[in-house]
């Protein structure tokens, strides 16, 4: 009887091991960490000029590491609305030079990115058509 039990136990073990290994996606390493669902803002860590508007998007990734929604609806927020405004749809507009953190929250997940707002350089140039032009120095008057 003992021999029969031992033989039966060995057979069950031989059958169960391949089934166990077949049930794992990573070749049998049960200690390997699995990816977790995540939210990711794109583009990340970007810069815009004062007055410029760009759109940020929130990508939702599943536990298998696949994008399941490239533009997931989220709640957007700016850490400094006096520097950078963000709309309900992820459009950010530079208001003043500086930097702000934009956060997105949705599907019980969140992410953040830094957006820098640059001052637009002022360029001295002659006036357009129909405007008078006064030279600023003698070299310009000689032209």
C-alpha positions as YAML, in Angstrom:
chain: A
units: angstrom
residues:
- id: 1
  name: UNK
  ca: [0.00, 0.00, 0.00]
- id: 2
  name: UNK
  ca: [2.86, 2.37, 0.85]
- id: 3
  name: UNK
  ca: [4.43, 1.67, -2.49]
- id: 4
  name: UNK
  ca: [1.15, 2.41, -4.27]
- id: 5
  name: UNK
  ca: [0.78, 5.75, -2.37]
- id: 6
  name: UNK
  ca: [4.35, 6.73, -3.20]
- id: 7
  name: UNK
  ca: [3.82, 5.88, -6.87]
- id: 8
  name: UNK
  ca: [0.54, 7.79, -6.96]
- id: 9
  name: UNK
  ca: [2.15, 10.82, -5.27]
- id: 10
  name: UNK
  ca: [5.00, 10.83, -7.79]
- id: 11
  name: UNK
  ca: [2.58, 10.64, -10.71]
- id: 12
  name: UNK
  ca: [0.51, 13.53, -9.37]
- id: 13
  name: UNK
  ca: [3.71, 15.56, -8.91]
- id: 14
  name: UNK
  ca: [4.83, 14.83, -12.47]
- id: 15
  name: UNK
  ca: [1.46, 15.93, -13.82]
- id: 16
  name: UNK
  ca: [1.07, 18.98, -11.56]
- id: 17
  name: UNK
  ca: [4.51, 20.53, -12.16]
- id: 18
  name: UNK
  ca: [4.10, 21.10, -15.93]
- id: 19
  name: UNK
  ca: [0.59, 22.41, -15.34]
- id: 20
  name: UNK
  ca: [1.90, 24.86, -12.74]
- id: 21
  name: UNK
  ca: [4.68, 26.05, -15.04]
- id: 22
  name: UNK
  ca: [2.26, 26.40, -17.96]
- id: 23
  name: UNK
  ca: [0.05, 28.71, -15.89]
- id: 24
  name: UNK
  ca: [2.80, 31.28, -15.41]
- id: 25
  name: UNK
  ca: [3.56, 33.79, -18.18]
- id: 26
  name: UNK
  ca: [7.17, 34.29, -17.19]
- id: 27
  name: UNK
  ca: [8.53, 30.78, -17.69]
- id: 28
  name: UNK
  ca: [7.90, 29.65, -14.15]
- id: 29
  name: UNK
  ca: [9.65, 32.33, -12.08]
- id: 30
  name: UNK
  ca: [6.92, 33.06, -9.55]
- id: 31
  name: UNK
  ca: [9.17, 35.57, -7.76]
- id: 32
  name: UNK
  ca: [9.41, 37.89, -10.77]
- id: 33
  name: UNK
  ca: [7.40, 41.09, -10.12]
- id: 34
  name: UNK
  ca: [4.51, 41.76, -12.46]
- id: 35
  name: UNK
  ca: [3.94, 45.18, -14.01]
- id: 36
  name: UNK
  ca: [1.22, 47.18, -12.32]
- id: 37
  name: UNK
  ca: [-1.40, 49.36, -13.98]
- id: 38
  name: UNK
  ca: [-0.16, 52.92, -14.33]
- id: 39
  name: UNK
  ca: [-1.02, 56.33, -15.67]
- id: 40
  name: UNK
  ca: [1.59, 58.26, -17.68]
- id: 41
  name: UNK
  ca: [1.49, 61.89, -18.83]
- id: 42
  name: UNK
  ca: [2.94, 62.62, -22.27]
- id: 43
  name: UNK
  ca: [4.89, 64.60, -23.19]
- id: 44
  name: UNK
  ca: [6.77, 64.69, -19.92]
- id: 45
  name: UNK
  ca: [9.08, 67.38, -18.55]
- id: 46
  name: UNK
  ca: [8.56, 69.84, -21.36]
- id: 47
  name: UNK
  ca: [8.98, 73.58, -21.88]
- id: 48
  name: UNK
  ca: [6.72, 76.13, -23.57]
- id: 49
  name: UNK
  ca: [6.78, 79.90, -24.14]
- id: 50
  name: UNK
  ca: [4.58, 82.46, -22.40]
- id: 51
  name: UNK
  ca: [1.30, 82.51, -24.37]
- id: 52
  name: UNK
  ca: [1.89, 79.08, -25.94]
- id: 53
  name: UNK
  ca: [-0.60, 76.22, -25.49]
- id: 54
  name: UNK
  ca: [0.11, 72.50, -25.82]
- id: 55
  name: UNK
  ca: [-1.93, 69.42, -25.01]
- id: 56
  name: UNK
  ca: [-0.88, 66.81, -22.47]
- id: 57
  name: UNK
  ca: [-2.34, 63.33, -22.65]
- id: 58
  name: UNK
  ca: [-2.77, 60.68, -19.98]
- id: 59
  name: UNK
  ca: [-1.93, 57.15, -21.15]
- id: 60
  name: UNK
  ca: [-3.40, 54.28, -19.15]
- id: 61
  name: UNK
  ca: [-1.33, 51.06, -19.01]
- id: 62
  name: UNK
  ca: [-2.74, 47.71, -17.85]
- id: 63
  name: UNK
  ca: [-1.03, 45.11, -15.64]
- id: 64
  name: UNK
  ca: [0.40, 43.38, -18.72]
- id: 65
  name: UNK
  ca: [2.27, 46.56, -19.70]
- id: 66
  name: UNK
  ca: [0.02, 47.37, -22.67]
- id: 67
  name: UNK
  ca: [-1.51, 50.78, -23.41]
- id: 68
  name: UNK
  ca: [-5.26, 50.37, -23.06]
- id: 69
  name: UNK
  ca: [-6.20, 54.04, -23.46]
- id: 70
  name: UNK
  ca: [-3.86, 56.56, -25.12]
- id: 71
  name: UNK
  ca: [-5.99, 59.53, -24.02]
- id: 72
  name: UNK
  ca: [-7.65, 58.51, -20.75]
- id: 73
  name: UNK
  ca: [-10.01, 61.08, -19.16]
- id: 74
  name: UNK
  ca: [-8.48, 62.39, -15.93]
- id: 75
  name: UNK
  ca: [-8.68, 65.32, -13.54]
- id: 76
  name: UNK
  ca: [-5.89, 67.81, -14.31]
- id: 77
  name: UNK
  ca: [-4.34, 70.29, -11.85]
- id: 78
  name: UNK
  ca: [-1.52, 72.86, -11.89]
- id: 79
  name: UNK
  ca: [0.66, 73.52, -8.85]
- id: 80
  name: UNK
  ca: [1.04, 77.18, -9.95]
- id: 81
  name: UNK
  ca: [-1.94, 78.46, -11.96]
- id: 82
  name: UNK
  ca: [-0.31, 81.92, -12.02]
- id: 83
  name: UNK
  ca: [2.48, 80.37, -14.15]
- id: 84
  name: UNK
  ca: [0.70, 77.60, -16.04]
- id: 85
  name: UNK
  ca: [-3.02, 77.00, -16.57]
- id: 86
  name: UNK
  ca: [-4.40, 73.55, -17.37]
- id: 87
  name: UNK
  ca: [-7.85, 72.84, -18.80]
- id: 88
  name: UNK
  ca: [-10.14, 69.89, -18.07]
- id: 89
  name: UNK
  ca: [-8.86, 68.32, -21.31]
- id: 90
  name: UNK
  ca: [-5.12, 68.63, -20.61]
- id: 91
  name: UNK
  ca: [-4.42, 71.83, -22.56]
- id: 92
  name: UNK
  ca: [-1.71, 73.82, -20.76]
- id: 93
  name: UNK
  ca: [-1.03, 77.51, -21.40]
- id: 94
  name: UNK
  ca: [2.03, 79.43, -20.28]
- id: 95
  name: UNK
  ca: [1.00, 82.54, -18.30]
- id: 96
  name: UNK
  ca: [4.30, 83.75, -16.81]
- id: 97
  name: UNK
  ca: [7.93, 82.59, -16.75]
- id: 98
  name: UNK
  ca: [8.60, 79.83, -14.22]
- id: 99
  name: UNK
  ca: [7.77, 76.16, -13.73]
- id: 100
  name: UNK
  ca: [4.79, 74.20, -12.45]
- id: 101
  name: UNK
  ca: [3.90, 70.61, -11.71]
- id: 102
  name: UNK
  ca: [0.92, 69.28, -13.63]
- id: 103
  name: UNK
  ca: [-0.86, 66.30, -12.08]
- id: 104
  name: UNK
  ca: [-3.35, 63.90, -13.63]
- id: 105
  name: UNK
  ca: [-5.58, 61.65, -11.55]
- id: 106
  name: UNK
  ca: [-7.99, 59.01, -12.80]
- id: 107
  name: UNK
  ca: [-8.81, 55.30, -12.61]
- id: 108
  name: UNK
  ca: [-7.40, 55.32, -9.03]
- id: 109
  name: UNK
  ca: [-3.97, 56.20, -10.49]
- id: 110
  name: UNK
  ca: [-1.96, 59.42, -10.81]
- id: 111
  name: UNK
  ca: [1.10, 60.88, -12.50]
- id: 112
  name: UNK
  ca: [2.82, 64.26, -12.65]
- id: 113
  name: UNK
  ca: [5.12, 66.16, -14.97]
- id: 114
  name: UNK
  ca: [7.08, 69.40, -14.78]
- id: 115
  name: UNK
  ca: [6.38, 72.09, -17.37]
- id: 116
  name: UNK
  ca: [8.70, 75.09, -17.66]
- id: 117
  name: UNK
  ca: [7.39, 78.37, -19.07]
- id: 118
  name: UNK
  ca: [9.96, 80.50, -20.89]
- id: 119
  name: UNK
  ca: [9.79, 84.26, -21.43]
- id: 120
  name: UNK
  ca: [9.40, 85.11, -25.11]
- id: 121
  name: UNK
  ca: [12.33, 87.35, -26.12]
- id: 122
  name: UNK
  ca: [11.38, 90.83, -27.33]
- id: 123
  name: UNK
  ca: [12.92, 91.60, -30.71]
- id: 124
  name: UNK
  ca: [13.60, 95.19, -31.78]
- id: 125
  name: UNK
  ca: [12.60, 95.56, -35.39]
- id: 126
  name: UNK
  ca: [11.46, 98.28, -37.73]
- id: 127
  name: UNK
  ca: [7.71, 98.96, -37.70]
- id: 128
  name: UNK
  ca: [5.45, 97.37, -40.26]
- id: 129
  name: UNK
  ca: [4.00, 99.02, -43.34]
- id: 130
  name: UNK
  ca: [2.26, 102.34, -42.77]
- id: 131
  name: UNK
  ca: [4.13, 103.16, -39.55]
- id: 132
  name: UNK
  ca: [6.80, 105.80, -39.20]
- id: 133
  name: UNK
  ca: [10.29, 104.71, -38.38]
- id: 134
  name: UNK
  ca: [12.64, 106.91, -36.37]
- id: 135
  name: UNK
  ca: [16.28, 105.75, -36.34]
- id: 136
  name: UNK
  ca: [17.65, 105.29, -32.84]
- id: 137
  name: UNK
  ca: [21.24, 106.32, -33.53]
- id: 138
  name: UNK
  ca: [23.41, 108.03, -36.16]
- id: 139
  name: UNK
  ca: [24.42, 104.78, -37.88]
- id: 140
  name: UNK
  ca: [20.80, 104.03, -38.65]
- id: 141
  name: UNK
  ca: [20.24, 107.58, -39.96]
- id: 142
  name: UNK
  ca: [23.07, 107.15, -42.50]
- id: 143
  name: UNK
  ca: [21.32, 104.17, -44.11]
...
